[in-house]
């Protein structure tokens, strides 16, 4: 995987039409021997319900303990926005985001929480976790 950022420092603003881990960029962790957490907050996430086609909105929180790589945040913004017109169940969305981020940045640990807005009076929260190699 290429480690040079594709989006950072560019004026690119066209959002991808569908999610792909190829959208995500990474950079080398400047403190690979240190045990620290990175916390990323995306309060305006949205995707589509695969049954009704209506939008599902969520507050997505990503926490990870980096290994050799960190995710570049502009590419993460584009990646998360690419879900906007994608029809998928909430559980699949959050699990796929975890799979893609783990594949790209190979974290020591990663947790993702997606708190989806209420539908029919019921809200749904999906929490997934990856425990990788010790940094």
N, C-alpha and C positions, 0 to 999 in steps of 0.2 A: 504494500500500500504506500502510495506517495504521501510524504509528510509535509510537503510545501503547501501552504494554504492556497486554495483556488479563489476564495472570495475576499479574504481579508485585504484591505487596502485598495479594493476595486470599487467602482461605483455601481456595480451590479445591483439591480433591484427587482428584476423579474423573478417571481417565485416559481419554483418547480411545480409541475402539475400533479405529481404523485410522489409518495415517499420512496426513498431509496437510500441505502447506507452510503452510496457513492456521493451523495450531497455533503456528507460530513467530512470535515477536515480535522486534523489533529496537529499538535506540536509537541515537542519534547518537554517533558516535565523538568523544570529547572531545579527541583529538589527531590530527586528520586529516592533518596535514602530516608526522607522525613515522612513520618506517619501523620498526614493531615487530610482533611476533608474539603471537598469543593461542593458548594451548594448552589444550584441553579433553579430559578423560580420562573415559571411560565404561566401567569394567571389567566391568559386569554387563549388557551388552546381550544381548537374545535375540529371535529370530524363529522361524518354523517352516519346516521343510523342506517344499517343495511336493510332494514325492513321497511321503514317509513320514508327514508330519504331526508328526514328532518335533521337539522344540525344538533349535535351534542357538544356542549361546552364543558370545559374542565379546567381546573387549576392543577397543573402538572409540576411536581417538585422532583428534581433529580439531585441526588447526593452521591458522591463517589470519592473513594480514596484512590488517587491515581497511582498507576505503576510507572511505566516508562513514558506514557503518553497522556496528554490532556486534550479534551475536545475544544475546538475553536468555537467561540460563542456565536459569531455571525453565521457560520455554517449551521450551527444548531438551530438558530432562529429560522433559517430557510427550511431546514429539515422539518421542524415542528409545524411551520406554516403549510408545508406541502400536504399535510393530512387534511386540510380544510375541506377538500372536495372528495375525500376518500371514504367510501362506505365500508365500515367494519365495526364489529362489536367492541365495546369499550375494553373488555378484557383482552382481546386480541391486539388492540391498539397499543396498550401499555406494555404488554409482553413483547411485541415487535420492536418498540422503541428500545427496550432493554437489550434485546438481542443485537440490534444494530449498533448501539453505543458500545456494548461489550466487544463486538467484533472490531470496531474502529479503535477504541482507546485501551483495550486490554487492562481494565482497572483491577486493583487489588480487591476492591469491594465496590458494589454499586447498588443503590436502592432507588426505585422510582415509585412515586405515588401519584395517581390520577384521581382527583376528586371531581366526579361528574355531577352536573346540576340535576336537580330533581326532574323526573318524568313520571307523570301519574302519581305524584306525591311521594315517590321513592328516589332518594339519591343513591348513587353507587360510587364506591371508592375501591380502586384496584391498587394493591401494593405488591411489588415484585422485588426480588433481591437476587444478586449474583455475588458469590464469594469465590474469588479467583486466587491466584498465587499471591503469596506475601510479597509486598513491594521490597 
